[in-house]
Amino acid sequence: MNYRKLGATGLTVSEIGLGCNRLGEDDQSDAHWIELVRTAADLGVDIFDTSEIYQKGGSEEVLGRALGNRNDICIASKGMPRDGEGNKDFSTAGLIASAESSLRRLCRDCIDVYQLHSPNREELERFDWADGLSRLKEQGKIRFGAMAVNNTDDGIWLVEQNLVDALQITYNIFDTSADQHLFDLATECGVALLCRLPMAQGILTGKFSPGQQIPSGHRALKAGDRRDERIEKAENLRLIGSAYPGGMARMALHFSLQPSAISCIIPGARTLEQLRDNVAASDARGLPSDIREQIEQVRGQW
């Protein structure tokens, strides 16, 4: 496993993390999910990304049972607090309450990276969330404050305003909207970048063909209106991916790992086989320049 600096936090983390959005789903036993997490740690994965909304806290509970308060593990959790009427509440009080609940589920004294879960710009400007993150740091309940953002402009604004220690972004073959300007700015300011969806909800594994029915519950269904279009695009990459060592999924992971500004990618995994395949992507030197050129040629046709 290769390791990278987590921005200017002083931490280093495995360049392959584990996205824990599936942990705790009831189609598998708790024992399975706990084994998955512990196997990841045994393979060198030391950053786990979760959220209070994944399985209504069930994902955090699995991590708590599997890892407890281990200080050699970096937990990156996300909060999406709600008020009494069910509206999002990124206020100081809302964030503190959410973080404290997450700490109990995670069985930890402190959350290493605490992220607001995808607020929009209006919410960022309306709530006193920055004070909330500062309070949580002062209380020793979190180490670093962060934001999972939905667009590059919000990410750039947050970095320019010196409001976060880390950002969670999307960067994959389909979505390169997180551009070099953000990468350069984050590097200059010491802000860590965590990359979600490197395989675009599983579509970049190449397992689906145009017109094929997606199994119930599969992540690809969450691609929404873009699903069929992206499956068509993935078909354009099949020839390159089939010849790539490790296949299209490995190629997709290497693509997302290519920017040096990215501290880690956080692909999900439901099975031990998927987990091991993901971790194996760290054994190579990265995406060869000729393969990147071929991918860009295909992207240029979209």
C-alpha positions in Angstrom: 0.0 0.0 0.0 1.2 3.5 -0.9 0.6 6.4 1.5 0.1 10.1 0.9 0.0 13.2 3.0 -3.4 14.3 4.1 -2.9 17.9 3.2 -1.2 19.9 5.9 -2.8 17.9 8.8 0.4 16.1 9.5 -1.2 12.8 8.9 -0.4 10.3 6.1 -3.2 8.0 4.9 -3.4 5.0 2.5 -4.0 6.2 -1.0 -6.8 3.6 -1.2 -9.4 4.1 1.5 -12.7 2.4 2.1 -16.0 4.2 1.3 -18.4 2.8 3.9 -21.7 3.8 2.3 -22.7 0.1 2.1 -21.6 -1.0 5.6 -24.5 -2.3 7.6 -26.9 -3.0 4.7 -29.2 -5.8 5.8 -28.5 -8.1 2.8 -25.3 -9.2 4.6 -24.7 -10.1 8.2 -22.9 -7.8 10.7 -20.2 -10.4 10.9 -19.6 -10.0 7.1 -19.3 -6.2 7.3 -17.0 -6.4 10.4 -14.8 -8.9 8.6 -14.7 -6.6 5.6 -13.5 -3.6 7.6 -10.9 -5.6 9.6 -9.6 -7.2 6.4 -9.2 -3.7 4.9 -7.2 -2.6 7.9 -5.0 -5.7 7.7 -4.4 -4.9 4.0 -3.1 -1.5 4.9 -6.2 0.6 4.5 -6.2 3.2 7.3 -8.8 5.7 6.2 -12.5 4.9 6.3 -15.1 7.3 5.0 -18.7 7.1 6.5 -21.7 9.3 7.3 -24.4 9.5 9.9 -26.9 9.0 7.1 -25.5 5.7 5.8 -28.0 3.1 7.0 -29.2 5.6 9.6 -26.0 5.4 11.5 -25.6 1.7 10.9 -22.4 2.2 8.9 -20.8 4.1 11.8 -21.9 1.4 14.2 -20.2 -1.3 12.1 -17.0 0.7 12.1 -17.3 1.1 15.8 -17.6 -2.6 16.5 -14.9 -3.5 14.0 -12.2 -0.9 14.9 -13.2 0.8 18.1 -10.9 3.6 19.3 -7.8 2.5 17.4 -5.4 5.4 17.0 -3.7 4.0 13.9 -7.0 4.5 11.9 -8.3 7.7 10.3 -12.0 8.0 10.5 -13.6 10.5 8.1 -17.3 10.8 9.0 -19.9 13.2 7.7 -22.8 15.0 9.4 -26.1 16.1 7.9 -28.0 17.3 11.0 -31.8 17.9 10.9 -34.0 20.2 12.9 -37.2 19.2 14.5 -39.1 19.6 11.2 -36.7 17.5 9.3 -34.9 20.4 7.6 -31.1 20.4 7.2 -29.5 22.2 10.1 -25.8 23.0 9.7 -25.8 25.3 12.7 -23.3 25.1 15.6 -25.8 23.3 17.8 -26.8 20.9 15.0 -23.3 20.0 14.1 -22.2 19.4 17.7 -25.2 17.2 18.4 -24.6 15.2 15.2 -20.9 14.8 15.9 -21.6 13.6 19.5 -24.0 11.0 18.2 -21.5 9.8 15.6 -18.8 9.5 18.3 -21.1 7.2 20.3 -21.8 5.0 17.3 -18.1 4.9 16.2 -17.0 4.1 19.8 -14.4 6.8 19.5 -13.1 9.7 21.6 -12.5 11.8 18.5 -13.4 11.9 14.8 -10.3 12.6 12.7 -11.9 14.3 9.8 -15.5 15.6 10.3 -17.2 16.7 7.1 -20.5 18.5 6.4 -22.4 16.2 4.1 -23.0 18.0 0.8 -24.5 21.4 1.8 -25.4 23.8 -1.0 -24.0 27.3 -1.2 -27.1 28.8 0.3 -26.8 26.6 3.3 -23.1 27.4 3.6 -23.9 31.1 3.7 -26.9 30.8 6.0 -25.6 28.6 8.9 -22.8 29.3 11.4 -21.2 25.9 10.6 -17.6 27.2 10.7 -18.1 28.2 14.4 -19.5 24.7 14.9 -16.4 23.0 13.5 -14.2 25.3 15.6 -16.1 24.5 18.8 -15.8 20.7 18.0 -12.0 21.1 17.6 -11.7 23.1 20.8 -13.7 20.4 22.7 -11.4 17.7 21.3 -14.3 15.9 19.5 -12.9 16.3 16.0 -9.3 16.9 14.8 -10.0 18.4 11.4 -13.0 20.1 9.8 -14.0 19.3 6.2 -16.7 19.5 3.6 -18.1 17.1 1.0 -18.8 19.4 -1.9 -21.1 19.0 -4.9 -19.2 21.3 -7.2 -15.8 22.7 -7.9 -16.8 26.4 -7.3 -17.9 25.7 -3.8 -14.7 23.8 -3.2 -12.6 26.7 -4.5 -14.5 29.2 -2.3 -14.0 27.1 0.8 -10.3 26.8 0.2 -9.9 30.5 -0.6 -11.7 31.5 2.6 -9.5 29.1 4.6 -12.6 27.4 6.1 -11.6 23.7 5.9 -8.8 21.3 6.4 -10.0 18.9 3.8 -12.5 18.6 0.9 -14.3 15.5 -0.4 -14.7 15.8 -4.2 -15.8 13.7 -7.1 -13.1 13.0 -9.7 -13.4 10.1 -12.2 -13.2 9.4 -15.9 -16.8 10.7 -16.4 -16.5 13.7 -14.1 -13.3 15.8 -14.2 -15.0 19.0 -13.2 -12.6 19.1 -10.2 -9.9 20.8 -12.3 -6.3 21.7 -12.1 -7.1 25.1 -10.5 -8.7 23.4 -7.5 -5.8 20.9 -7.3 -3.2 23.6 -7.4 -5.1 25.8 -4.9 -5.6 22.9 -2.5 -1.9 22.0 -2.7 -0.8 25.6 -2.1 -3.2 26.0 0.9 -2.5 22.5 2.4 -6.1 21.3 2.0 -6.5 17.6 1.7 -8.6 16.1 -1.1 -10.6 12.9 -0.6 -11.9 11.5 -3.9 -15.3 9.7 -3.9 -16.9 7.7 -6.7 -13.7 6.7 -8.6 -15.7 4.0 -10.3 -18.9 6.1 -10.8 -21.3 4.0 -8.8 -19.8 0.8 -10.3 -20.4 1.8 -13.9 -16.6 2.1 -14.6 -16.1 -1.5 -13.6 -17.4 -2.4 -17.1 -19.7 -5.0 -15.8 -22.8 -3.4 -17.4 -23.6 -3.3 -21.1 -26.1 -0.9 -22.8 -29.7 -2.2 -22.4 -28.7 -4.6 -19.6 -31.0 -4.6 -16.5 -29.3 -3.3 -13.4 -29.8 -5.6 -10.4 -32.1 -4.2 -7.6 -30.1 -2.3 -5.0 -27.0 -1.8 -7.1 -25.2 1.5 -6.7 -25.5 2.1 -10.5 -29.2 2.8 -10.0 -28.2 5.9 -8.1 -26.7 7.4 -11.2 -30.2 8.5 -12.1 -30.8 10.1 -15.4 -27.1 9.8 -16.2 -27.0 6.0 -15.8 -27.8 4.9 -19.4 -25.6 7.6 -20.9 -22.7 6.6 -18.7 -23.1 2.9 -19.5 -22.9 3.9 -23.2 -19.8 5.9 -22.5 -18.2 3.0 -20.5 -18.8 0.8 -23.5 -16.5 3.2 -25.4 -13.8 2.5 -22.9 -14.1 -1.3 -22.9 -11.4 -1.9 -25.5 -8.9 0.1 -23.5 -10.0 -1.3 -20.2 -10.0 -5.0 -21.3 -6.3 -4.7 -22.2 -5.4 -2.9 -19.0 -3.7 -4.9 -16.2 -6.5 -5.5 -13.6 -9.2 -4.5 -16.1 -11.4 -1.4 -16.4 -12.0 -1.0 -12.7 -8.2 -0.9 -12.0 -7.8 1.6 -14.8 -10.6 3.8 -13.3 -8.9 3.8 -9.9 -5.6 4.7 -11.4 -7.2 7.6 -13.3 -8.6 9.0 -10.0 -5.3 8.5 -8.2 -3.3 10.4 -10.9 -3.5 13.9 -9.5 -0.9 14.3 -6.8 -3.2 16.8 -5.0 -5.6 13.9 -4.2 -4.7 12.4 -0.8 -6.8 9.2 -1.2 -9.6 7.7 -3.2 -12.5 6.0 -1.3 -14.1 3.3 -3.4 -16.7 1.2 -1.8 -16.7 -2.6 -1.5 -19.4 -5.1 -0.7 -17.2 -8.3 -0.9 -13.8 -9.3 0.1 -12.9 -9.9 -3.5 -13.9 -6.3 -4.4 -11.9 -5.0 -1.5 -8.8 -6.9 -2.5 -9.1 -5.7 -6.1 -9.4 -2.1 -4.9 -6.4 -2.4 -2.6 -4.3 -4.0 -5.4 -4.6 -0.7 -7.4 -2.0 0.7 -5.0 0.7 -1.8 -6.1 1.3 -0.1 -9.5 3.0 3.2 -10.4 -0.2 4.7 -11.7 -1.9 5.4 -15.0 0.6 5.3 -17.9 0.7 8.4 -20.0 -0.3 6.5 -23.2 -3.4 5.1 -21.5 -4.3 8.5 -20.3 -4.0 9.8 -23.9 -6.3 7.0 -25.1 -8.9 7.8 -22.4 -8.8 11.5 -23.3 -9.3 10.6 -27.0 -12.4 8.7 -26.0 -13.6 11.5 -23.7 -13.1 14.0 -26.5 -15.8 12.1 -28.5 -18.4 12.5 -25.7 
